[in-house]
Amino acid sequence: MSHNYTDVASLEELRESGDYEKIASLLGDSWQRTSEFDSDTVRRRLIAAELAGRNGLVDEMETALSPYIENVDGVPFALAARVLLTTVLYHYRRSEPSEALRLATLAETIAVVRNDEFTKGEAVQLQGQALWSLERWEEAARCFELAVDT
């Protein structure tokens, strides 16, 4: 599908329902041709990256996240933590737990500043995953406990 007329909020609602096949059919590829830092484009790229990650397609995940992997500064602040968390998953899938940990910690900081408990919990949980991969068991366990309490 080369064009997409489905609004991004509808795609995000479908994500919450878990209908990933429908999301994939409606997403299209227009996100590849629009301003990378436009809010809706960022949100579409995150959905594309999530779909790719769910299918184990790390290269496609990288394509969707490419404008943000090295520099998240141009992303609207309201979306920065979400971009970082998706980028954490990308690095985790590439077996780069140290970078995943660094970005998850940054995402947690942003979530705290924005008073976003849900995103904070997700960031702490991803820190735990990265620490587990780094064989830092006790720190990982503390993160998992904190994520459950968040």
N, C-alpha and C positions, 0 to 999 in steps of 0.2 A: 504494500500500500504506500503510495508516494505522498499523499496528502492526508491531513487529519483535520477534521472539523469538530472533534470531541474536545470539550474544554478540559483543562487540566484538573479541575476540582472533581469532575466526574470520573476521571481516571484514578485519582487518589481514593475516591469512594470505592471504586471497584477493587483497589488494592486491599482496602480494609475487609472486603468480603472474600478475598482470596481467589477471585476469578482471573487468574493470570493469563489464561488463554485469550479471554475477551480483551484484556488490557493490551496484550501484544497485537491483536488484530486491529485495535482502534488507535494505538499510539502513533503509527506511521513513522515517517522519517523527517518530518518538517523541522524537528529540533536540531537537525544537523545543518540547517541552512539559515537559522535565525541568530540574532545577537546572543552570544554565549552567556552574557551576564544579565539578560532580561529575566525577570522573576519567573514568568511562566516557562521560559526555555530551561532555566535551571531545574525547575520542578519536573519537567518532561525528561530531562537528561538523567535525573535521579531515578525516575521510574524505569527508563531504558537500562540504566546500570543495574538496578535491582533485578529486572527480568533476566539480564545476561548472567548476573551472579547466580541466580536460582537455577539456571541451566548449565552452570559450570563454564561459561564462556568468558574467561578472564580478558581475552583480547577485546571483545565487544564491550565489556565493562570499562576497560581502559579508554576505548573510543568515546564512550558517553561521558566519562569523567575527565578526559584529557585537559580541558581548559582549567580545571581546578586542582589537579594532582600536585602541581608544583607551587600554585599560588591561589589561595582562596580569597585574597584581598578584594577582588572585584565582585564577589558574590554579595547580594544584599544581606545585611547582618541578620535579618530574620531567618534566613535560610542557611547561614554559615555552619551552624552545628550539624544540621541534617547533611549538608555536603561533606563535612568532615567525617561523620559516622559512616556514610556510604564509602568514602575513600578509605576509611579504616578497614572495612570489609574487603575492599580491593587489595589492600596491602596484606591482609591476613591470608587471603586466597593465594597470594604470590609468595607465601611463606616468608614474610617480612614483619615478624612480630614486634621488633623494636620500633619501626616506623608506625605500625598500627597503634602501639602503646602511646607514642608521642602524640599522635593525632587524636586518639580517644581522650587523652588527658586535656588537650586543648578544647575539644568538644564539650567536655564536662565543665570547664571554666566558662565557656560561652553560655551553656545551659544555666549555670548558677547565676550569672549576670542577668540573664533573661527570666529568671525565676521559673524555669521550665523543668519541673520534676520528672516528667516522662523521659525527656531527652537526657537528663542527667543520669537517670537509672540505666538507660541504654548505654550511655558512654561508660559508666562504671562497669557494667557487665562486659563490655568489649575490652576494657582494660584488663579485667580478670582473664578473659580468653587469651589476650596477648601475653600476660604474665604466666599463664599456664604453659603456653608454648615455649616460653623462655625458661621453664622449669623453676619458676619462682613461686612455689606451691603455696606458701603461707600468705604471701601478698595477694595471690590469685584468690585464695579462699576468703580473705577479708573483703576483696572487691565483690565477690559473689554474694556474700552476706549483706554487704551494704546495698547492692543492687536490689536485693529482695526487700530490704527495709525501705527503699526509696519509693 
